Amino acid sequence: MPWAQDVYGRPLRDLRLSVIEACNFRCPYCMPAERVPDDYGLDAASRLSFDEIETLVRGFVRVGVRKLRLTGGEPLLRKNLPELIARLAAIDGLDDLALTTNGSLLARQARALREAGLRRLTVSLDALEPELFRRLSGGRGEVAQVLAGIDAAQAAGFDSIKLNCVVQRGVNDDQVLPLAERFRGSGHVLRYIEYMDVGTCNGWDAARVVPSAQLRDRLHQRWPLRALDAHYRGEVAARYAYADGAGEVGFVSSISAPFCGDCHRSRVSADGRLYTCLFAADGVDLRSTLALGEFGLAQRVAELWSRRADRYSELRAADAPRPSRHVEMFLVGG
């Protein structure tokens, strides 16, 4: 089967797959406690089974996907997750298997994840200051647990962990330098992400966006940086190395420097709906198609992708008409 391309010629290379909608945090920019009840996403019957997930991933690989990232909600809440990872890691043609987590449950699961075949980890970390971190997690998280999870993951063999910090002006922008100082020289890669208008319940305000250029300049004044080439076309983070050799940092600039033109990501929610853009208003149910097997699923995905014309961030930058309703971040993992 030929690889899928959308109307702009963008191939389908990455799949971000949510394995659970539930989360043990209530971060205000993603899953605010006043909008999402505590028991949200705990109904296991609504989720794709491991068999369905394996069939789905095999189908996506048939049309060109080479990178798979497991997300949530909080994916480490999914029972028997290492079993699923072992099944997915064995799929021929899948070159990269990663997972994004808030890190709070990582310490006791890191080794099992590594032994199952997980290759890369991304941990969300918006602050080092304990009280601020607690507030940014909706009163549910302790930064000490996350840092312990990062240490346990490194001990288990995850040598270069990505650490994502969503920066908001007047909220946690004072954490930018402390985070950099904490992880310089650690081998881990800190990435600063512009606060995005994802979903409809996070009260997004453009005034709270800190452009990546400002963050880069702030770091450069303290520790000189030099630009690095992208690892591959379509990489979302602009990469910079510390001039003194203490590693690298990245900047994800969906607001100030949209990268729709090279976007080759698809997203599938825990209940099996395909979203062709992080800012999509609606998804397409794939669960019924799974009964046709991986080949039938691949044909359906290729058909849907061939009609894809999403470029929300470019439209936002041009102040052009665009969808006003977006899928919630906690459904598709960001």
C-alpha positions in Angstrom: 0.0 0.0 0.0 1.4 3.4 -0.9 2.2 5.9 1.8 -0.6 8.4 2.6 -0.3 12.1 1.7 -2.7 14.9 2.4 -3.9 17.7 0.1 -0.7 19.7 0.7 1.6 16.6 0.1 2.4 16.1 3.8 3.0 12.4 4.6 1.7 10.6 7.6 4.7 9.7 9.7 3.8 10.1 13.4 0.9 8.8 15.5 0.1 10.0 18.9 -2.1 7.5 20.6 -4.0 8.1 23.8 -4.4 4.9 25.9 -6.5 6.5 28.6 -8.5 9.7 29.1 -8.1 9.7 32.9 -5.5 11.8 34.7 -4.3 12.1 38.3 -3.5 15.8 37.7 -5.8 18.7 36.9 -3.5 21.1 35.2 -5.5 24.4 34.5 -4.3 24.7 30.9 -5.3 21.1 30.0 -7.8 19.5 32.4 -9.0 22.1 34.9 -10.7 20.7 38.0 -13.7 23.0 37.8 -14.5 21.7 34.3 -13.5 18.0 34.5 -14.8 15.7 37.3 -12.5 13.5 39.3 -13.9 10.3 37.9 -13.5 11.4 34.2 -12.1 8.7 31.9 -12.2 5.9 34.4 -14.7 3.8 32.4 -12.5 1.1 30.9 -15.3 -0.1 28.6 -15.0 3.0 26.4 -11.3 2.5 25.7 -9.7 0.5 22.9 -8.5 -2.9 24.0 -4.9 -4.0 23.6 -5.9 -6.1 20.6 -7.7 -3.2 19.0 -4.7 -0.9 19.7 -2.3 -3.3 18.1 -4.5 -3.7 15.0 -4.8 0.1 14.8 -1.0 0.7 15.0 -0.3 -2.0 12.5 -2.7 -0.3 10.1 -1.1 3.1 10.6 2.3 1.6 9.9 1.0 0.2 6.6 0.4 3.8 5.4 3.7 5.3 6.5 3.7 5.8 10.3 7.2 5.2 11.7 7.0 7.0 15.0 4.4 6.2 17.8 4.0 8.1 21.0 1.6 6.9 23.7 -0.2 9.6 25.6 -3.3 10.2 27.8 -4.7 11.6 30.0 -1.9 10.0 32.0 -0.8 6.9 30.2 0.8 5.3 33.3 -2.7 4.9 34.8 -3.5 2.3 32.1 -3.3 -1.1 33.7 -0.7 -3.6 32.3 0.8 -0.9 30.1 4.2 -2.7 29.8 2.3 -5.6 28.2 0.9 -3.3 25.5 4.3 -1.7 24.9 5.9 -5.1 24.4 3.3 -5.9 21.7 3.8 -2.6 20.0 7.6 -2.7 20.2 7.5 -6.0 18.2 5.7 -4.4 15.2 7.9 -4.5 12.1 8.4 -1.1 10.5 7.8 1.0 13.7 11.1 2.8 14.2 10.4 4.8 17.3 8.2 4.1 20.4 7.9 6.9 23.0 5.6 7.9 25.9 4.6 11.2 27.4 3.8 11.3 31.1 3.4 13.7 34.0 6.1 11.6 35.8 4.3 11.2 39.1 3.9 7.4 38.7 7.2 6.9 36.8 9.5 5.9 39.6 7.9 2.5 40.1 7.2 1.8 36.5 10.3 3.0 34.6 12.2 -0.3 34.6 9.2 -2.3 33.4 8.6 0.2 30.6 12.2 0.0 29.5 12.3 -3.8 29.6 9.1 -4.0 27.6 10.7 -2.0 24.7 9.9 1.6 25.3 12.7 3.7 23.7 12.0 7.3 24.7 10.3 9.3 27.4 8.9 12.8 27.7 8.1 14.2 31.1 5.9 17.3 31.6 7.6 19.6 34.1 6.3 23.2 34.3 8.0 24.3 37.6 10.6 23.3 40.1 9.2 25.4 43.0 7.1 22.9 45.0 4.2 25.1 45.8 3.9 26.5 42.3 4.2 23.0 40.9 1.4 21.8 43.2 -0.8 24.7 42.0 -0.1 24.0 38.3 -1.1 20.4 38.8 -4.4 21.4 40.2 -3.3 20.6 43.8 -2.6 17.0 42.9 1.1 16.8 42.2 4.4 16.9 44.0 7.5 17.9 42.1 9.7 15.6 44.3 7.8 12.6 42.9 8.4 13.7 39.3 12.1 14.3 39.9 12.4 10.9 41.5 10.6 9.4 38.5 13.2 11.1 36.1 16.0 9.7 38.2 14.5 6.2 38.2 14.0 6.4 34.4 17.6 7.4 33.9 18.7 4.5 36.1 16.5 2.1 34.0 18.3 3.2 30.8 16.5 6.2 29.5 19.6 8.3 28.9 18.1 11.4 27.2 14.7 12.3 28.5 12.7 15.2 27.0 11.3 17.6 29.6 8.4 19.7 28.4 7.7 23.1 30.1 4.6 25.1 29.0 5.5 28.7 29.7 2.9 31.2 30.8 3.6 34.9 31.4 3.0 35.8 35.0 2.4 32.2 35.9 5.6 30.2 35.6 8.0 32.2 33.4 10.2 32.8 36.5 11.0 29.0 36.3 12.7 29.2 32.9 16.2 29.8 34.2 15.9 27.5 37.3 14.8 24.6 35.1 17.6 25.2 32.7 20.2 25.4 35.5 18.8 22.2 37.0 19.1 20.1 33.9 22.1 21.6 32.1 24.7 18.8 31.9 22.3 16.1 32.8 22.0 14.6 29.3 18.2 15.4 29.3 16.7 17.9 26.9 14.5 20.7 28.2 11.9 22.0 25.8 10.0 25.3 26.3 6.6 25.3 24.7 4.6 28.4 23.9 1.2 28.4 25.7 -1.3 27.3 23.0 -5.0 27.7 22.5 -5.7 24.0 22.6 -9.2 22.8 23.6 -12.0 25.1 24.8 -11.8 24.9 28.6 -8.4 26.3 29.5 -9.2 30.0 29.3 -6.4 30.7 26.8 -5.3 34.3 26.7 -2.7 35.5 24.2 -1.3 37.9 26.7 0.1 34.9 28.7 2.1 33.7 25.7 5.9 34.2 26.0 7.3 34.0 22.5 10.1 31.5 22.1 12.5 34.2 20.9 12.2 36.0 24.2 12.9 32.7 26.1 15.8 31.9 23.9 17.3 35.4 24.4 16.9 35.1 28.1 18.7 31.8 28.2 21.4 33.1 25.8 22.2 36.0 28.1 22.9 33.6 30.9 24.4 30.7 29.0 25.3 31.4 25.4 23.5 29.2 22.8 24.2 28.2 19.3 21.6 26.9 16.8 21.5 23.2 15.8 20.1 21.6 12.7 16.9 19.7 13.0 17.1 15.9 13.4 14.5 15.5 10.6 12.1 17.6 8.5 9.0 18.4 10.5 10.7 18.4 13.9 8.6 20.7 16.0 11.3 22.0 18.3 14.0 24.4 17.2 17.2 23.0 18.8 20.0 25.0 20.5 23.2 23.8 22.1 24.8 25.4 25.1 28.1 26.8 23.8 29.9 25.4 26.9 28.9 21.8 25.9 26.3 21.3 28.7 23.8 19.8 26.3 20.8 21.4 24.5 17.4 23.0 24.8 14.5 23.2 22.5 11.7 25.7 21.7 8.3 24.8 20.4 6.7 27.9 18.8 3.2 27.1 17.5 2.0 30.6 18.2 4.9 32.8 17.1 6.3 30.5 14.3 3.7 28.0 13.1 5.0 24.8 11.6 1.9 23.5 9.9 3.7 23.2 6.5 5.7 20.2 7.7 3.2 18.7 10.1 2.9 14.9 9.6 1.2 14.0 12.9 -2.1 12.3 13.5 -3.8 11.7 16.8 -6.1 9.0 18.0 -8.1 9.2 21.3 -8.5 6.4 23.8 -11.9 5.6 22.4 -10.6 5.3 18.8 -11.3 8.6 17.2 -8.9 10.1 14.6 -7.9 13.8 14.8 -5.8 15.1 12.0 -4.8 18.3 13.8 -4.2 19.2 17.5 -6.7 22.0 16.9 -9.4 19.9 15.1 -13.0 20.4 16.1 -14.1 16.8 15.5 -12.6 13.4 15.1 -13.6 10.4 13.0 -14.5 7.1 14.6 -12.0 4.3 13.7 -13.3 1.7 16.1 -15.9 0.2 13.8 -13.3 -0.1 11.0 -11.0 -2.2 13.2 -13.3 -5.1 12.6 -11.9 -5.1 9.1 -8.4 -5.8 10.3 -5.2 -3.8 9.8 -5.5 -3.7 6.0 -9.0 -2.3 6.1 -8.0 0.1 8.8 -5.1 1.3 6.7 -7.3 1.9 3.7 -9.7 4.0 5.8 -6.8 6.0 7.3 -5.3 6.7 3.9 -8.6 7.9 2.6 -9.1 10.2 5.6 -5.6 11.5 5.4 -5.8 12.2 1.7 -8.6 14.8 2.5 -6.6 16.5 5.3 -6.2 20.2 4.8 -5.5 21.3 8.4 -3.3 24.4 9.0 -4.8 26.0 12.0 -1.7 27.7 13.4 -0.9 29.3 10.1 -4.5 30.6 9.9 -4.2 31.9 13.4 -1.0 33.7 12.5 -2.7 35.3 9.5 -5.8 36.2 11.6 -7.8 34.2 9.0 -11.1 32.4 9.7 -10.5 29.1 11.6 -12.5 26.7 13.8 -13.4 28.2 17.2 -14.0 24.8 18.9 -11.1 22.4 19.4 -10.7 19.0 20.8 -9.6 19.0 24.4 -5.9 18.4 25.0 -6.5 15.7 27.5 -8.3 13.6 24.8 -5.4 13.5 22.4 -2.3 14.1 24.6 -1.2 17.4 23.2 
